[in-house]
Amino acid sequence: MYRIKDPRRSLKFYKDVLGMTLLKKMDFPGAKFSLFFMGYESPEDVPGDDKERTVWAMTRKATLELTQYARSFFTISELLLIILSKSPHD
């Protein structure tokens, strides 16, 4: 599992650079995260039915899970800005 910040940029990289296919996307709005399952499968082989697609995606031999949390983490630059903006007397 790899954590990603921007799904559009990450999916573009995994598709265009590494030649992977999005096998399945799962959203969990209550927990504020999404999962993207990538693999080396032909897009034509991906089932159209959602339930069938889920089972199919979880049985592929080489599947990479990308996890995107809705702003539950910060970049190093953002953390530095937060830390530097705090006064020792706050």
C-alpha positions as CSV (number, residue, x, y, z in Angstrom):
1,M,0.0,0.0,0.0
2,Y,1.3,3.4,-1.0
3,R,-0.2,6.6,0.3
4,I,-0.9,9.3,-2.3
5,K,-1.8,12.9,-2.1
6,D,-3.2,13.7,-5.5
7,P,-5.0,10.8,-7.2
8,R,-5.1,12.5,-10.6
9,R,-1.4,13.0,-10.7
10,S,-0.6,9.6,-9.2
11,L,-3.0,7.6,-11.5
12,K,-1.5,9.4,-14.5
13,F,2.0,8.3,-13.5
14,Y,1.0,4.7,-12.8
15,K,-0.9,4.5,-16.1
16,D,1.2,6.5,-18.5
17,V,4.7,5.9,-17.1
18,L,4.4,2.4,-15.7
19,G,1.7,1.1,-18.0
20,M,-0.6,0.0,-15.3
21,T,-4.5,-0.2,-15.4
22,L,-6.9,1.0,-12.7
23,L,-8.5,-2.3,-11.7
24,K,-10.9,-0.9,-9.0
25,K,-11.6,2.3,-7.1
26,M,-13.3,2.1,-3.7
27,D,-14.5,5.2,-1.9
28,F,-15.1,5.4,1.9
29,P,-16.6,8.8,2.5
30,G,-17.4,8.2,6.1
31,A,-13.7,7.4,6.8
32,K,-12.5,10.1,4.3
33,F,-10.3,7.9,2.2
34,S,-10.3,6.2,-1.2
35,L,-8.5,3.1,-2.5
36,F,-7.2,2.6,-6.0
37,F,-6.1,-0.8,-7.1
38,M,-3.6,-0.8,-10.0
39,G,-2.3,-3.8,-12.0
40,Y,-0.8,-5.0,-15.3
41,E,-4.1,-6.1,-16.9
42,S,-5.6,-5.3,-20.2
43,P,-8.4,-2.6,-19.7
44,E,-10.6,-4.8,-22.0
45,D,-10.4,-7.6,-19.3
46,V,-11.8,-5.4,-16.5
47,P,-15.3,-6.6,-15.7
48,G,-18.1,-3.9,-16.0
49,D,-20.2,-5.3,-13.1
50,D,-19.1,-3.6,-9.9
51,K,-19.3,-6.8,-7.7
52,E,-17.6,-8.9,-10.2
53,R,-14.9,-6.3,-10.7
54,T,-14.2,-6.2,-7.0
55,V,-13.7,-10.0,-6.8
56,W,-11.7,-10.0,-10.0
57,A,-9.4,-7.1,-8.9
58,M,-8.6,-8.8,-5.6
59,T,-7.5,-12.0,-7.3
60,R,-5.0,-10.5,-9.7
61,K,-1.4,-11.7,-9.1
62,A,0.3,-8.3,-9.1
63,T,-1.9,-5.6,-7.6
64,L,-0.7,-2.3,-6.1
65,E,-3.0,-0.5,-3.6
66,L,-2.8,3.3,-3.6
67,T,-4.5,5.0,-0.6
68,Q,-5.6,8.6,-0.7
69,Y,-6.6,10.2,2.7
70,A,-8.6,13.4,2.6
71,R,-6.0,15.8,4.0
72,S,-5.1,13.7,7.0
73,F,-1.5,14.3,6.4
74,F,0.7,17.2,5.5
75,T,3.8,17.7,3.4
76,I,7.1,18.5,5.1
77,S,6.8,22.1,3.8
78,E,3.3,22.5,5.3
79,L,4.4,21.1,8.6
80,L,7.3,23.5,8.7
81,L,5.0,26.4,8.1
82,I,2.7,25.3,10.9
83,I,5.6,24.8,13.3
84,L,7.2,28.1,12.4
85,S,4.0,30.1,12.7
86,K,3.4,29.0,16.3
87,S,4.7,31.3,19.0
88,P,6.3,29.6,22.0
89,H,3.8,31.5,24.1
90,D,0.7,30.1,22.3
